[in-house]
Amino acid sequence: MSVAIPGAPTFDDDWQPPDEPPPLDDTTTIPRVPLKDRLLSVSDLKQLGDVEPLISGVLYRDTLAQLAGAPGTYKSFATCGMACALAVGMSNWEGHRIPKRAKVVYVAAEGATGLRARFIAWCELSGVDPTELDGWLYILPCPIQLGSIVDISDAIDLVRDVDADLLILDTRARCTVGLEENSATEQGRAIHAAETIQAAANCTVLGVHHSARTGTAGRGSNSWDGAVWSDLRLEGSELIAKLHVEKHKDVPAGMDYHYRLIEHTVSSTNMPDATESQRHTLVFIANDSNSGNGVRNNALAVEKNAARLMDILRTKMTSDGLSSTTIRTLAEEDGMKKSSFYEALKLLVEHGSLRNTGTERRAHYIRTAALWTEGEES
């Protein structure tokens, strides 16, 4: 029995994919310009301008990019955070400057289950109304096949119609069904297809891909590594992640950025039809305890933030205590970053200055007899 997916083509039960996908020809979607008319002089090169960042240091406008990592390294949590920050128009994504609000199409090629909680959790932790994503972030719950000329043409129309700045293919493997993963020739055709979408719609195309069993490079043919403008490698486990910029073509590369994952349960107000387990997810945030030189656990900075948080609570907390959400909001209103807040809160609990009288998922804190003084040993 065939299963219909909204927005996807339907096939008879006996339909089989072709053994060899048809060759891609961008003239079917883009009027061909003779090569002679494309010639530039050295003086003409100034017309090309400089590449502009979508997310400074991470993604750039009108480029082809890939994010590779082993399964379970939080790739989708990272891309969800990027998508939300761009769509809402935040000034930065976890410390990376965002110059301009951007529209995003998120292709959930492996299924959209769980994305709702991830997007709303990001909004709640960022103090954003989830409805602000409407009209700026779109989810396609089926793959775009880069070996299908019909899908390529459809994708160009889609991205053009919504005026998208970023198209996320999560995952690339599910968008290249029927194309041999280890074949440079067939993956070259997939690259050509992605570049055709990019060129026709002037958007960034980001492919999310699994890495090989060893190393951090994308699995299969290394054709993509050479073709992409930005090559990002993600490592992660135990709620800690590191993003390595393997390559940017025309801006500095080689940097490592550090992140952590925060557990969060979306409020029943924003997901009234979901169970608590369905509302429980992770949010990808900057790990401020890792500086650019790789130094971990900056104890002095954490202590300063703990003292700062305690000063806030001395004036705001009642005898009944406050929920973690309320405390976080107070800290953010005071200008404290999310990651700094969580580290400070953890230290105050470990020190005994705060005690959780709620549950792990619905924390509620009260002050104890122990007082916090900056620099005091914990």
C-alpha positions as CSV (number, residue, x, y, z in Angstrom):
1,M,0.0,0.0,0.0
2,S,1.4,3.4,-0.9
3,V,1.4,6.2,1.7
4,A,0.6,9.7,0.7
5,I,2.8,12.5,2.0
6,P,1.3,16.0,1.9
7,G,3.0,17.9,-0.9
8,A,4.8,14.8,-2.3
9,P,4.2,13.1,-5.6
10,T,2.2,9.8,-5.5
11,F,3.1,6.6,-7.3
12,D,1.5,3.3,-8.1
13,D,2.3,0.4,-5.8
14,D,4.5,-1.2,-8.5
15,W,6.5,2.0,-9.2
16,Q,10.3,1.6,-9.0
17,P,12.9,4.4,-9.2
18,P,14.9,4.4,-12.4
19,D,18.3,2.7,-12.3
20,E,20.0,5.7,-13.7
21,P,18.7,9.2,-12.9
22,P,18.4,11.5,-15.9
23,P,21.2,14.0,-16.5
24,L,20.7,17.4,-15.0
25,D,20.5,20.3,-17.4
26,D,20.2,23.7,-15.9
27,T,18.9,25.1,-19.2
28,T,15.5,23.6,-18.3
29,T,15.2,26.0,-15.4
30,I,17.7,28.9,-16.1
31,P,18.0,30.6,-19.5
32,R,21.4,29.9,-20.9
33,V,23.8,32.9,-21.3
34,P,26.5,32.4,-23.9
35,L,30.0,32.0,-22.4
36,K,31.2,35.0,-24.4
37,D,28.6,37.2,-22.6
38,R,29.8,36.0,-19.2
39,L,33.4,37.2,-19.7
40,L,34.7,39.7,-17.2
41,S,37.7,42.0,-17.2
42,V,39.8,42.5,-14.1
43,S,38.1,45.8,-13.6
44,D,34.7,44.0,-13.9
45,L,35.5,41.8,-10.9
46,K,34.7,44.6,-8.6
47,Q,31.0,44.2,-9.6
48,L,31.0,40.8,-7.9
49,G,31.4,42.3,-4.5
50,D,32.4,40.6,-1.3
51,V,30.6,37.6,0.1
52,E,28.2,38.6,2.9
53,P,27.6,36.6,6.0
54,L,24.3,34.9,7.0
55,I,25.9,33.9,10.3
56,S,29.3,35.5,10.6
57,G,32.1,32.9,10.7
58,V,29.6,30.0,10.0
59,L,27.4,30.5,6.9
60,Y,27.6,33.0,4.0
61,R,25.0,34.3,1.6
62,D,24.5,32.6,-1.8
63,T,27.0,29.8,-1.2
64,L,27.1,26.0,-1.0
65,A,27.9,24.6,2.5
66,Q,28.0,21.4,4.3
67,L,27.8,20.4,8.0
68,A,29.2,16.9,8.6
69,G,29.3,14.9,11.8
70,A,28.8,11.4,13.2
71,P,25.3,10.3,14.2
72,G,24.4,11.7,17.6
73,T,26.6,14.8,17.5
74,Y,23.7,17.2,17.6
75,K,23.7,18.3,14.0
76,S,20.0,18.9,13.8
77,F,19.9,20.8,17.1
78,A,22.6,23.1,15.7
79,T,20.8,23.7,12.4
80,C,17.5,24.3,14.3
81,G,19.1,27.0,16.3
82,M,20.7,28.6,13.3
83,A,17.3,28.5,11.5
84,C,15.4,30.1,14.4
85,A,18.0,32.8,15.0
86,L,18.0,33.8,11.3
87,A,14.2,33.6,11.0
88,V,13.5,35.7,14.1
89,G,16.1,38.3,13.2
90,M,18.3,37.9,16.3
91,S,21.5,40.0,16.3
92,N,23.6,36.9,16.7
93,W,23.4,33.1,16.9
94,E,25.4,32.0,20.0
95,G,28.0,34.7,19.6
96,H,28.1,34.7,15.8
97,R,26.8,38.0,14.4
98,I,23.7,38.0,12.2
99,P,23.7,41.1,10.0
100,K,20.2,40.7,8.6
101,R,17.0,38.7,9.2
102,A,16.7,35.8,6.8
103,K,14.0,33.4,5.5
104,V,14.7,29.7,5.9
105,V,13.4,26.6,4.3
106,Y,14.2,23.5,6.4
107,V,13.9,20.3,4.5
108,A,13.3,17.6,7.1
109,A,14.2,14.7,4.8
110,E,14.3,12.2,7.6
111,G,10.9,13.4,9.0
112,A,9.6,16.4,10.9
113,T,8.9,14.5,14.1
114,G,10.4,16.4,17.1
115,L,11.1,19.6,15.2
116,R,8.2,21.4,16.7
117,A,9.5,20.9,20.2
118,R,13.0,21.9,19.2
119,F,11.9,25.1,17.5
120,I,9.6,26.1,20.3
121,A,12.2,25.2,23.0
122,W,14.7,27.5,21.3
123,C,12.0,30.3,21.3
124,E,11.2,29.8,25.0
125,L,14.9,29.9,26.0
126,S,15.4,33.0,23.9
127,G,12.4,34.8,25.1
128,V,10.7,34.8,21.7
129,D,7.1,34.2,20.8
130,P,7.1,31.1,18.5
131,T,4.6,32.9,16.2
132,E,7.5,35.2,15.2
133,L,8.8,32.4,13.1
134,D,5.7,32.3,11.0
135,G,6.4,33.6,7.5
136,W,10.1,33.3,8.0
137,L,10.8,29.7,8.8
138,Y,9.2,26.9,6.6
139,I,9.5,23.2,7.1
140,L,9.3,20.7,4.1
141,P,8.5,17.3,5.6
142,C,9.8,15.3,2.7
143,P,13.2,15.2,0.8
144,I,14.1,17.1,-2.3
145,Q,15.8,14.5,-4.5
146,L,18.9,16.0,-6.1
147,G,18.8,13.3,-8.8
148,S,15.4,14.2,-10.0
149,I,15.0,17.1,-12.5
150,V,11.4,17.5,-11.4
151,D,12.4,17.9,-7.8
152,I,15.1,20.4,-8.8
153,S,12.7,22.5,-10.8
154,D,10.2,22.3,-7.9
155,A,12.8,23.3,-5.4
156,I,13.8,26.4,-7.4
157,D,10.2,27.5,-7.6
158,L,9.7,26.9,-3.9
159,V,12.8,28.8,-2.8
160,R,12.0,31.6,-5.2
161,D,8.4,31.9,-4.1
162,V,9.1,32.2,-0.4
163,D,12.2,34.4,-1.2
164,A,14.4,32.1,1.0
165,D,17.9,33.1,2.0
166,L,18.8,29.6,3.3
167,L,17.8,26.1,2.2
168,I,18.8,23.4,4.7
169,L,18.9,19.7,3.4
170,D,18.7,17.5,6.5
171,T,20.1,15.0,5.6
172,R,21.9,15.0,2.3
173,A,21.9,11.2,2.1
174,R,18.1,11.2,2.1
175,C,18.1,13.9,-0.7
176,T,20.4,11.8,-2.9
177,V,18.5,8.5,-3.0
178,G,19.5,6.6,-6.2
179,L,22.8,8.4,-6.5
180,E,25.8,6.2,-5.4
181,E,27.3,7.9,-2.3
182,N,30.9,6.8,-3.1
183,S,30.8,7.8,-6.8
184,A,32.5,11.1,-7.6
185,T,30.5,11.2,-10.9
186,E,27.1,10.7,-9.3
187,Q,27.8,13.0,-6.3
188,G,29.1,15.5,-8.8
189,R,25.6,15.5,-10.4
190,A,24.1,16.1,-6.9
191,I,26.5,19.0,-6.4
192,H,25.5,20.4,-9.7
193,A,21.8,20.2,-8.7
194,A,22.4,22.0,-5.4
195,E,24.4,24.7,-7.2
196,T,21.6,25.0,-9.7
197,I,19.1,25.7,-6.9
198,Q,21.6,28.1,-5.3
199,A,22.2,30.1,-8.5
200,A,18.6,30.2,-9.6
201,A,17.3,31.5,-6.3
202,N,20.4,33.3,-5.0
203,C,20.2,31.4,-1.7
204,T,22.6,29.5,0.5
205,V,22.2,25.7,0.4
206,L,23.4,23.8,3.5
207,G,23.6,20.1,3.3
208,V,23.7,18.2,6.6
209,H,25.6,14.9,6.2
210,H,26.9,12.0,8.3
211,S,30.7,11.7,8.6
212,A,32.6,8.5,8.0
213,R,33.3,6.0,10.8
214,T,36.7,7.5,11.3
215,G,37.5,11.2,11.1
216,T,35.1,14.1,10.7
217,A,34.9,14.4,6.9
218,G,31.6,13.7,5.2
219,R,30.8,10.0,4.4
220,G,31.3,8.8,0.8
221,S,32.9,10.7,-2.1
222,N,35.0,13.7,-1.1
223,S,33.6,15.6,-4.1
224,W,31.5,17.7,-1.8
225,D,34.5,18.7,0.4
226,G,36.1,20.4,-2.6
227,A,32.9,21.9,-4.0
228,V,31.4,23.6,-1.0
229,W,32.2,27.2,-0.1
230,S,32.0,26.3,3.6
231,D,32.9,22.9,5.1
232,L,31.8,22.6,8.8
233,R,32.6,19.6,11.0
234,L,30.7,18.9,14.2
235,E,31.8,16.7,17.0
236,G,29.6,16.1,20.1
237,S,28.7,13.8,22.9
238,E,27.4,14.0,26.5
239,L,25.8,17.4,25.8
240,I,29.0,19.0,24.7
241,A,29.8,19.9,21.0
242,K,32.6,21.5,19.0
243,L,32.2,23.0,15.6
244,H,35.4,23.1,13.5
245,V,35.5,25.3,10.4
246,E,37.5,23.1,8.0
247,K,37.1,25.6,5.1
248,H,35.7,28.9,4.0
249,K,36.8,29.8,0.5
250,D,37.4,33.5,0.9
251,V,37.3,34.3,4.6
252,P,39.3,33.0,7.5
253,A,38.8,29.4,8.5
254,G,40.3,26.8,10.9
255,M,38.5,28.0,14.0
256,D,36.9,25.9,16.7
257,Y,33.7,27.0,18.4
258,H,32.4,25.3,21.5
259,Y,28.8,24.6,22.5
260,R,26.7,22.8,25.0
261,L,23.2,21.3,25.0
262,I,20.6,22.3,27.6
263,E,17.6,20.1,28.4
264,H,14.3,21.9,28.2
265,T,10.7,21.0,28.5
266,V,8.4,23.2,26.4
267,S,5.5,24.7,28.3
268,S,2.1,23.1,28.0
269,T,0.9,26.5,26.9
270,N,2.9,26.4,23.7
271,M,2.3,22.7,23.1
272,P,-1.1,21.9,24.8
273,D,-1.7,18.8,22.7
274,A,1.6,17.1,23.6
275,T,2.7,14.9,26.4
276,E,5.6,15.9,28.7
277,S,8.0,13.5,27.0
278,Q,7.0,14.9,23.6
279,R,7.8,18.4,25.0
280,H,11.2,17.5,26.4
281,T,14.1,18.3,24.1
282,L,17.5,19.9,23.9
283,V,18.7,23.4,22.9
284,F,22.1,24.0,21.3
285,I,23.8,27.0,23.0
286,A,27.3,28.6,23.2
287,N,29.6,27.1,25.8
288,D,31.1,30.2,27.4
289,S,33.4,28.1,29.5
290,N,35.4,27.4,26.4
291,S,37.3,30.4,25.1
292,G,39.0,30.6,21.7
293,N,42.3,29.3,23.1
294,G,40.6,26.1,24.3
295,V,40.7,26.9,28.0
296,R,37.8,25.1,29.8
297,N,35.9,25.9,32.9
298,N,36.7,29.6,33.5
299,A,36.1,29.4,37.3
300,L,36.6,33.1,37.9
301,A,34.0,34.1,35.3
302,V,31.5,31.6,36.6
303,E,32.0,32.9,40.1
304,K,31.4,36.4,39.0
305,N,28.2,35.5,37.2
306,A,27.1,33.5,40.3
307,A,27.6,36.6,42.5
308,R,25.8,38.7,39.9
309,L,22.9,36.3,39.8
310,M,22.7,36.1,43.6
311,D,22.5,39.9,43.7
312,I,19.5,39.8,41.4
313,L,17.8,37.1,43.5
314,R,18.3,39.0,46.8
315,T,15.9,41.7,45.5
316,K,13.6,39.7,43.4
317,M,13.1,36.3,45.1
318,T,10.2,35.9,47.6
319,S,10.0,33.3,50.4
320,D,8.1,31.0,48.0
321,G,11.0,31.0,45.6
322,L,11.0,31.3,41.8
323,S,10.9,29.0,38.8
324,S,14.0,28.4,36.8
325,T,12.2,30.1,33.8
326,T,11.5,33.3,35.9
327,I,15.1,33.4,37.2
328,R,16.5,33.0,33.7
329,T,14.3,35.8,32.4
330,L,15.5,38.1,35.2
331,A,19.1,37.2,34.4
332,E,18.6,37.9,30.7
333,E,17.0,41.2,31.4
334,D,20.1,42.0,33.3
335,G,22.1,41.2,30.2
336,M,23.4,37.7,31.2
337,K,23.9,35.2,28.4
338,K,21.9,31.9,28.6
339,S,25.0,29.7,28.9
340,S,26.5,32.0,31.6
341,F,23.2,31.9,33.5
342,Y,23.1,28.1,33.5
343,E,26.7,27.8,34.7
344,A,26.0,30.4,37.5
345,L,22.8,28.7,38.6
346,K,24.6,25.3,38.7
347,L,27.3,26.7,40.9
348,L,24.8,28.4,43.3
349,V,23.0,25.0,43.7
350,E,26.3,23.2,44.3
351,H,27.4,25.8,46.8
352,G,24.1,25.4,48.7
353,S,22.9,29.0,48.2
354,L,19.9,27.8,46.2
355,R,17.8,24.6,46.5
356,N,15.5,23.0,44.0
357,T,12.2,22.2,45.6
358,G,10.6,21.3,42.2
359,T,11.5,18.5,39.8
360,E,14.4,18.1,37.4
361,R,12.2,19.2,34.5
362,R,10.2,21.8,36.4
363,A,12.8,23.3,38.7
364,H,11.7,25.8,41.4
365,Y,14.4,27.4,43.5
366,I,14.4,28.9,47.0
367,R,17.2,30.6,48.8
368,T,18.9,28.8,51.7
369,A,20.8,30.0,54.7
370,A,24.0,29.7,52.8
371,L,25.1,33.1,51.4
372,W,27.1,33.6,48.3
373,T,30.1,35.9,48.3
374,E,32.2,36.3,45.1
375,G,35.4,34.3,45.4
376,E,34.2,32.2,48.3
377,E,35.2,28.6,47.9
378,S,32.4,26.2,46.9
